[in-house]
Amino acid sequence: MRRILRIIQRLFTSRALDESIKRNLKEIFPKGYDYRQFKVLQKDEILFSMVNFTPIIEWFMEKVIQPTGILEIGMEQGIFTSKLLELARKHKVPYYGIDPNIGESIKKEVPSGHLFEDISLRAIPRMLQAYPPYEFNIVFIDGDHNYYTVNRELDLLLQKFHKQSTPFVIFLHDVTWPNAFRDSYYNPETVPQKHRKRLLENGFINIESKEPDYTGKGLASGGGMFYASKEGGEKNGILPAVMDNLQKYSKEMELIFIIVPAVFGLGIITSLKRLNKRQREQLLYFTKSLKIFFPLLWTLEYNRLMVYGRYRKSIWELIQKDKSLK
Ligand SMILES: C[S@@+](CC[C@H](N)C(=O)[O-])C[C@H]1O[C@@H](n2cnc3c(N)ncnc32)[C@H](O)[C@@H]1O
Protein backbone atom coordinates (compact mmCIF):
# COMPACT_ATOMS: atom_id res chain seq x y z
CA MET A 1 0.00 0.00 0.00
CA ARG A 2 2.76 2.40 1.02
CA ARG A 3 4.62 1.57 -2.22
CA ILE A 4 1.57 2.43 -4.31
CA LEU A 5 1.14 5.71 -2.44
CA ARG A 6 4.79 6.58 -3.08
CA ILE A 7 4.40 5.87 -6.82
CA ILE A 8 1.27 8.07 -7.01
CA GLN A 9 3.04 10.84 -5.07
CA ARG A 10 6.04 10.68 -7.41
CA LEU A 11 3.76 10.80 -10.45
CA PHE A 12 2.06 13.95 -9.16
CA THR A 13 5.32 15.61 -8.16
CA SER A 14 6.86 15.11 -11.59
CA ARG A 15 3.67 16.38 -13.27
CA ALA A 16 3.78 19.47 -11.04
CA LEU A 17 7.43 19.94 -11.91
CA ASP A 18 6.67 19.60 -15.63
CA GLU A 19 3.93 22.18 -15.30
CA SER A 20 6.16 24.63 -13.45
CA ILE A 21 8.92 24.30 -16.08
CA LYS A 22 6.38 24.92 -18.86
CA ARG A 23 4.94 27.91 -16.98
CA ASN A 24 8.42 29.29 -16.51
CA LEU A 25 9.24 29.00 -20.22
CA LYS A 26 5.90 30.56 -21.09
CA GLU A 27 6.75 33.56 -18.93
CA ILE A 28 10.03 33.95 -20.81
CA PHE A 29 8.56 33.28 -24.27
CA PRO A 30 4.93 34.41 -24.00
CA LYS A 31 4.43 34.35 -27.79
CA GLY A 32 6.24 31.14 -28.70
CA TYR A 33 9.94 30.30 -28.62
CA ASP A 34 11.42 33.23 -30.55
CA TYR A 35 14.21 35.44 -29.19
CA ARG A 36 13.08 38.41 -31.24
CA GLN A 37 10.08 38.94 -29.02
CA PHE A 38 12.36 40.15 -26.19
CA LYS A 39 11.85 43.83 -25.69
CA VAL A 40 14.92 45.86 -26.70
CA LEU A 41 14.63 49.25 -25.04
CA GLN A 42 17.46 50.95 -26.93
CA LYS A 43 18.70 50.12 -30.41
CA ASP A 44 21.84 52.28 -30.74
CA GLU A 45 25.33 51.09 -31.63
CA ILE A 46 26.19 50.99 -27.93
CA LEU A 47 23.78 50.90 -24.99
CA PHE A 48 24.12 53.98 -22.81
CA SER A 49 20.65 55.05 -21.70
CA MET A 50 19.19 54.56 -18.24
CA VAL A 51 16.11 53.28 -20.06
CA ASN A 52 17.85 49.89 -20.02
CA PHE A 53 17.39 49.76 -16.24
CA THR A 54 13.61 50.07 -16.60
CA PRO A 55 12.79 46.55 -15.26
CA ILE A 56 14.84 47.27 -12.11
CA ILE A 57 13.31 50.72 -11.67
CA GLU A 58 9.76 49.46 -12.17
CA TRP A 59 10.40 46.68 -9.66
CA PHE A 60 11.77 49.24 -7.16
CA MET A 61 8.71 51.46 -7.54
CA GLU A 62 6.37 48.49 -7.07
CA LYS A 63 8.13 46.67 -4.27
CA VAL A 64 10.31 49.07 -2.32
CA ILE A 65 9.51 52.77 -2.71
CA GLN A 66 6.19 54.12 -3.92
CA PRO A 67 6.91 57.30 -5.88
CA THR A 68 5.48 60.64 -4.74
CA GLY A 69 7.20 62.45 -7.62
CA ILE A 70 10.07 61.76 -10.05
CA LEU A 71 13.03 64.04 -10.78
CA GLU A 72 15.33 63.37 -13.74
CA ILE A 73 18.67 65.20 -14.04
CA GLY A 74 20.17 64.85 -17.54
CA MET A 75 17.53 64.02 -20.14
CA GLU A 76 19.35 64.10 -23.49
CA GLN A 77 17.11 62.92 -26.40
CA GLY A 78 14.41 61.95 -23.89
CA ILE A 79 14.52 58.20 -24.50
CA PHE A 80 14.43 57.55 -20.75
CA THR A 81 12.24 60.62 -20.12
CA SER A 82 9.42 59.02 -22.12
CA LYS A 83 9.60 55.91 -19.95
CA LEU A 84 9.63 58.03 -16.76
CA LEU A 85 6.59 59.97 -17.99
CA GLU A 86 4.82 56.65 -18.49
CA LEU A 87 5.74 55.57 -14.95
CA ALA A 88 4.70 58.94 -13.51
CA ARG A 89 1.29 58.57 -15.18
CA LYS A 90 0.95 54.99 -13.93
CA HIS A 91 1.67 56.03 -10.33
CA LYS A 92 -0.26 59.32 -10.69
CA VAL A 93 2.69 61.45 -9.57
CA PRO A 94 4.42 64.47 -11.14
CA TYR A 95 7.55 64.25 -13.31
CA TYR A 96 10.26 66.99 -13.24
CA GLY A 97 13.22 67.26 -15.60
CA ILE A 98 16.48 69.24 -15.57
CA ASP A 99 18.83 69.66 -18.55
CA PRO A 100 20.54 72.69 -20.13
CA ASN A 101 19.26 71.50 -23.54
CA ILE A 102 15.77 70.05 -23.54
CA GLY A 103 14.44 68.52 -26.76
CA GLU A 104 11.40 70.13 -28.41
CA SER A 105 9.34 66.90 -28.38
CA ILE A 106 9.73 66.59 -24.60
CA LYS A 107 8.69 70.23 -24.15
CA LYS A 108 5.40 69.37 -25.85
CA GLU A 109 4.76 66.44 -23.48
CA VAL A 110 5.64 67.98 -20.10
CA PRO A 111 4.04 71.06 -18.48
CA SER A 112 6.57 73.90 -18.81
CA GLY A 113 6.62 74.50 -15.02
CA HIS A 114 7.97 70.98 -14.59
CA LEU A 115 11.00 71.50 -16.85
CA PHE A 116 14.17 73.35 -15.83
CA GLU A 117 16.34 74.15 -18.81
CA ASP A 118 19.51 74.83 -16.87
CA ILE A 119 22.44 73.07 -15.23
CA SER A 120 21.51 71.06 -12.15
CA LEU A 121 23.48 73.14 -9.65
CA ARG A 122 21.32 76.16 -10.48
CA ALA A 123 18.04 74.28 -11.03
CA ILE A 124 18.02 72.06 -7.89
CA PRO A 125 18.38 74.99 -5.41
CA ARG A 126 15.60 76.80 -7.28
CA MET A 127 13.36 73.74 -6.94
CA LEU A 128 14.19 73.28 -3.27
CA GLN A 129 13.48 76.91 -2.41
CA ALA A 130 10.14 77.01 -4.22
CA TYR A 131 6.88 77.38 -2.37
CA PRO A 132 4.71 75.30 -2.46
CA PRO A 133 7.53 72.75 -2.59
CA TYR A 134 8.02 70.40 -5.52
CA GLU A 135 7.21 66.91 -4.31
CA PHE A 136 9.52 64.05 -5.36
CA ASN A 137 11.19 61.07 -3.68
CA ILE A 138 12.74 59.30 -6.70
CA VAL A 139 15.71 60.96 -8.40
CA PHE A 140 17.79 59.99 -11.42
CA ILE A 141 21.22 61.65 -11.66
CA ASP A 142 22.70 61.46 -15.16
CA GLY A 143 23.84 64.99 -16.02
CA ASP A 144 27.47 66.15 -15.96
CA HIS A 145 29.66 63.27 -14.83
CA ASN A 146 32.30 64.84 -12.64
CA TYR A 147 33.13 64.99 -8.93
CA TYR A 148 32.33 68.69 -8.58
CA THR A 149 28.82 68.39 -10.02
CA VAL A 150 27.75 65.03 -8.60
CA ASN A 151 29.14 65.78 -5.13
CA ARG A 152 27.03 68.94 -4.97
CA GLU A 153 23.95 67.37 -6.55
CA LEU A 154 24.03 64.60 -3.94
CA ASP A 155 24.67 67.03 -1.10
CA LEU A 156 21.67 69.19 -2.06
CA LEU A 157 19.37 66.19 -2.45
CA LEU A 158 20.49 64.38 0.70
CA GLN A 159 20.11 67.60 2.70
CA LYS A 160 16.50 67.72 1.50
CA PHE A 161 15.79 64.06 2.22
CA HIS A 162 17.51 64.31 5.59
CA LYS A 163 14.81 66.73 6.73
CA GLN A 164 12.05 64.27 5.76
CA SER A 165 11.13 60.98 7.40
CA THR A 166 9.69 59.37 4.26
CA PRO A 167 11.41 56.83 1.94
CA PHE A 168 13.45 58.04 -1.02
CA VAL A 169 15.84 56.60 -3.58
CA ILE A 170 18.52 58.20 -5.72
CA PHE A 171 19.53 56.32 -8.87
CA LEU A 172 22.86 57.46 -10.32
CA HIS A 173 24.20 56.53 -13.69
CA ASP A 174 27.86 55.96 -14.67
CA VAL A 175 29.21 54.54 -11.44
CA THR A 176 31.47 52.04 -13.27
CA TRP A 177 33.93 52.62 -16.17
CA PRO A 178 34.64 55.24 -17.48
CA ASN A 179 33.29 57.71 -14.90
CA ALA A 180 33.75 55.78 -11.66
CA PHE A 181 37.20 57.32 -11.12
CA ARG A 182 37.46 59.79 -14.02
CA ASP A 183 35.68 63.11 -14.47
CA SER A 184 34.05 64.08 -17.71
CA TYR A 185 32.57 67.42 -18.73
CA TYR A 186 29.90 68.30 -21.28
CA ASN A 187 30.77 71.95 -21.02
CA PRO A 188 33.94 72.43 -18.95
CA GLU A 189 33.12 76.15 -18.45
CA THR A 190 30.22 75.23 -16.11
CA VAL A 191 32.70 73.83 -13.57
CA PRO A 192 34.99 76.43 -11.87
CA GLN A 193 38.53 76.05 -13.17
CA LYS A 194 40.05 75.14 -9.80
CA HIS A 195 37.69 72.15 -9.58
CA ARG A 196 38.34 70.99 -13.13
CA LYS A 197 40.80 68.21 -13.95
CA ARG A 198 43.27 68.56 -16.82
CA LEU A 199 41.34 67.66 -19.96
CA LEU A 200 42.30 65.05 -22.50
CA GLU A 201 42.31 66.90 -25.81
CA ASN A 202 41.75 64.86 -28.96
CA GLY A 203 42.53 61.51 -27.38
CA PHE A 204 40.65 58.35 -26.42
CA ILE A 205 40.08 56.33 -23.29
CA ASN A 206 39.47 52.59 -23.19
CA ILE A 207 38.68 50.06 -20.50
CA GLU A 208 41.84 48.06 -21.18
CA SER A 209 44.21 50.75 -19.95
CA LYS A 210 44.37 53.63 -17.49
CA GLU A 211 46.51 55.63 -19.91
CA PRO A 212 45.07 57.89 -22.63
CA ASP A 213 45.07 56.41 -26.12
CA TYR A 214 45.83 58.18 -29.41
CA THR A 215 45.15 55.28 -31.78
CA GLY A 216 41.35 55.63 -31.85
CA LYS A 217 40.66 52.88 -29.30
CA GLY A 218 37.66 53.55 -27.06
CA LEU A 219 35.66 56.69 -26.33
CA ALA A 220 36.71 59.99 -27.88
CA SER A 221 37.57 62.99 -25.72
CA GLY A 222 37.35 66.49 -27.22
CA GLY A 223 34.63 68.30 -29.14
CA GLY A 224 31.28 67.58 -27.44
CA MET A 225 32.61 65.70 -24.42
CA PHE A 226 35.85 65.96 -22.49
CA TYR A 227 37.38 63.33 -20.20
CA ALA A 228 39.98 64.05 -17.53
CA SER A 229 43.39 63.05 -18.84
CA LYS A 230 44.06 60.92 -15.74
CA GLU A 231 41.99 58.23 -14.03
CA GLY A 232 42.02 58.05 -10.23
CA GLY A 233 43.44 60.34 -7.57
CA GLU A 234 41.54 62.68 -5.29
CA LYS A 235 38.07 63.95 -6.13
CA ASN A 236 38.09 62.43 -9.60
CA GLY A 237 34.91 60.77 -10.86
CA ILE A 238 31.55 59.77 -9.48
CA LEU A 239 32.43 57.15 -6.87
CA PRO A 240 34.49 59.56 -4.72
CA ALA A 241 31.50 61.97 -4.83
CA VAL A 242 29.19 59.15 -3.68
CA MET A 243 31.59 58.01 -0.95
CA ASP A 244 32.03 61.54 0.44
CA ASN A 245 28.26 61.97 0.69
CA LEU A 246 27.73 58.53 2.21
CA GLN A 247 30.26 59.46 4.84
CA LYS A 248 28.53 62.77 5.51
CA TYR A 249 24.94 61.48 5.74
CA SER A 250 25.17 57.76 6.47
CA LYS A 251 25.18 57.86 10.25
CA GLU A 252 21.93 59.77 10.51
CA MET A 253 20.08 58.02 7.71
CA GLU A 254 21.68 54.54 7.50
CA LEU A 255 22.32 54.95 3.79
CA ILE A 256 23.10 51.99 1.62
CA PHE A 257 24.77 52.07 -1.78
CA ILE A 258 24.27 49.35 -4.39
CA ILE A 259 26.04 49.01 -7.75
CA VAL A 260 24.55 47.19 -10.74
CA PRO A 261 27.60 46.75 -13.02
CA ALA A 262 25.94 46.97 -16.44
CA VAL A 263 25.41 49.67 -19.13
CA PHE A 264 28.05 51.96 -17.52
CA GLY A 265 26.86 51.15 -13.99
CA LEU A 266 23.75 51.97 -12.04
CA GLY A 267 24.18 53.22 -8.47
CA ILE A 268 21.32 53.11 -5.97
CA ILE A 269 21.31 55.14 -2.74
CA THR A 270 18.54 54.77 -0.21
CA SER A 271 18.04 55.11 3.52
CA LEU A 272 17.34 51.94 5.49
CA LYS A 273 16.03 54.07 8.33
CA ARG A 274 13.18 55.30 6.14
CA LEU A 275 12.01 51.80 5.12
CA ASN A 276 9.58 49.55 6.93
CA LYS A 277 10.22 45.84 7.57
CA ARG A 278 8.61 44.67 4.33
CA GLN A 279 10.51 47.21 2.21
CA ARG A 280 13.80 46.21 3.86
CA GLU A 281 13.10 42.56 3.11
CA GLN A 282 12.50 43.37 -0.55
CA LEU A 283 15.75 45.33 -0.68
CA LEU A 284 17.61 42.43 0.91
CA TYR A 285 16.12 40.08 -1.70
CA PHE A 286 17.38 42.48 -4.42
CA THR A 287 20.93 42.72 -3.02
CA LYS A 288 21.18 38.95 -2.48
CA SER A 289 20.08 38.23 -6.05
CA LEU A 290 22.44 40.88 -7.40
CA LYS A 291 25.35 39.32 -5.51
CA ILE A 292 24.88 36.09 -7.44
CA PHE A 293 24.82 37.87 -10.82
CA PHE A 294 27.39 40.61 -10.06
CA PRO A 295 30.51 38.80 -11.42
CA LEU A 296 28.70 37.78 -14.61
CA LEU A 297 27.31 41.29 -15.18
CA TRP A 298 30.72 42.86 -14.64
CA THR A 299 32.35 40.37 -17.03
CA LEU A 300 29.73 41.15 -19.70
CA GLU A 301 30.20 44.90 -19.18
CA TYR A 302 33.98 44.63 -19.40
CA ASN A 303 33.67 42.52 -22.53
CA ARG A 304 31.25 44.83 -24.34
CA LEU A 305 33.39 47.90 -23.59
CA MET A 306 36.57 46.12 -24.66
CA VAL A 307 34.95 44.98 -27.93
CA TYR A 308 33.43 48.44 -28.52
CA GLY A 309 36.82 50.12 -27.93
CA ARG A 310 38.48 47.83 -30.48
CA TYR A 311 35.63 48.35 -32.94
CA ARG A 312 35.97 52.15 -32.66
CA LYS A 313 39.70 51.79 -33.31
CA SER A 314 39.09 49.90 -36.55
CA ILE A 315 36.63 52.61 -37.68
CA TRP A 316 39.15 55.31 -36.75
CA GLU A 317 41.90 53.54 -38.74
CA LEU A 318 39.63 53.39 -41.80
CA ILE A 319 38.93 57.13 -41.48
CA GLN A 320 42.68 57.90 -41.21
CA LYS A 321 43.40 55.75 -44.25
CA ASP A 322 40.67 57.49 -46.20
CA LYS A 323 42.09 60.90 -45.21
CA SER A 324 45.61 59.92 -46.29
CA LEU A 325 44.30 58.82 -49.72
CA LYS A 326 42.70 62.21 -50.38
C1 LIG B 1 24.15 60.97 -20.65
S1 LIG B 1 23.01 62.18 -21.09
C2 LIG B 1 21.55 61.67 -20.29
C3 LIG B 1 20.97 60.44 -20.84
C4 LIG B 1 19.63 60.07 -20.28
N1 LIG B 1 19.59 60.20 -18.84
C5 LIG B 1 19.30 58.65 -20.64
O1 LIG B 1 19.50 57.77 -19.80
O2 LIG B 1 18.86 58.41 -21.78
C6 LIG B 1 23.51 63.55 -20.16
C7 LIG B 1 22.64 64.77 -20.28
O3 LIG B 1 23.00 65.64 -19.22
C8 LIG B 1 22.92 66.97 -19.66
N2 LIG B 1 23.79 67.79 -18.79
C9 LIG B 1 25.07 68.12 -18.98
N3 LIG B 1 25.51 68.87 -17.96
C10 LIG B 1 24.45 68.98 -17.10
C11 LIG B 1 24.28 69.62 -15.85
N4 LIG B 1 25.28 70.31 -15.26
N5 LIG B 1 23.08 69.55 -15.27
C12 LIG B 1 22.05 68.87 -15.85
N6 LIG B 1 22.18 68.22 -17.02
C13 LIG B 1 23.36 68.27 -17.63
C14 LIG B 1 23.36 66.92 -21.10
O4 LIG B 1 22.81 68.04 -21.81
C15 LIG B 1 22.80 65.59 -21.57
O5 LIG B 1 21.57 65.76 -22.17
The ligand as an SDF file (V2000), in Angstrom:
LIG
                    3D

 27 29  0  0  0  0  0  0  0  0999 V2000
   24.1490   60.9650  -20.6480 C   0  0  0  0  0  0  0  0  0  0  0  0
   23.0110   62.1800  -21.0910 S   0  0  0  0  0  0  0  0  0  0  0  0
   21.5470   61.6740  -20.2940 C   0  0  0  0  0  0  0  0  0  0  0  0
   20.9700   60.4420  -20.8440 C   0  0  0  0  0  0  0  0  0  0  0  0
   19.6270   60.0690  -20.2760 C   0  0  0  0  0  0  0  0  0  0  0  0
   19.5900   60.1960  -18.8400 N   0  0  0  0  0  0  0  0  0  0  0  0
   19.3020   58.6460  -20.6400 C   0  0  0  0  0  0  0  0  0  0  0  0
   19.5010   57.7710  -19.8010 O   0  0  0  0  0  0  0  0  0  0  0  0
   18.8590   58.4090  -21.7780 O   0  0  0  0  0  0  0  0  0  0  0  0
   23.5050   63.5510  -20.1590 C   0  0  0  0  0  0  0  0  0  0  0  0
   22.6440   64.7720  -20.2840 C   0  0  0  0  0  0  0  0  0  0  0  0
   23.0020   65.6420  -19.2250 O   0  0  0  0  0  0  0  0  0  0  0  0
   22.9190   66.9670  -19.6620 C   0  0  0  0  0  0  0  0  0  0  0  0
   23.7880   67.7870  -18.7930 N   0  0  0  0  0  0  0  0  0  0  0  0
   25.0680   68.1180  -18.9850 C   0  0  0  0  0  0  0  0  0  0  0  0
   25.5070   68.8670  -17.9610 N   0  0  0  0  0  0  0  0  0  0  0  0
   24.4540   68.9800  -17.0980 C   0  0  0  0  0  0  0  0  0  0  0  0
   24.2810   69.6170  -15.8510 C   0  0  0  0  0  0  0  0  0  0  0  0
   25.2850   70.3060  -15.2620 N   0  0  0  0  0  0  0  0  0  0  0  0
   23.0800   69.5490  -15.2670 N   0  0  0  0  0  0  0  0  0  0  0  0
   22.0450   68.8660  -15.8540 C   0  0  0  0  0  0  0  0  0  0  0  0
   22.1750   68.2200  -17.0170 N   0  0  0  0  0  0  0  0  0  0  0  0
   23.3600   68.2740  -17.6330 C   0  0  0  0  0  0  0  0  0  0  0  0
   23.3590   66.9240  -21.1010 C   0  0  0  0  0  0  0  0  0  0  0  0
   22.8090   68.0410  -21.8130 O   0  0  0  0  0  0  0  0  0  0  0  0
   22.8010   65.5860  -21.5680 C   0  0  0  0  0  0  0  0  0  0  0  0
   21.5660   65.7600  -22.1700 O   0  0  0  0  0  0  0  0  0  0  0  0
  1  2  1  0
  2  3  1  0
  2 10  1  0
  3  4  1  0
  4  5  1  0
  5  6  1  0
  5  7  1  0
  7  8  2  0
  7  9  1  0
 10 11  1  0
 11 12  1  0
 11 26  1  0
 12 13  1  0
 13 14  1  0
 13 24  1  0
 14 15  1  0
 14 23  1  0
 15 16  2  0
 16 17  1  0
 17 18  1  0
 17 23  2  0
 18 19  1  0
 18 20  2  0
 20 21  1  0
 21 22  2  0
 22 23  1  0
 24 25  1  0
 24 26  1  0
 26 27  1  0
M  CHG  2   2   1   9  -1
M  END
$$$$
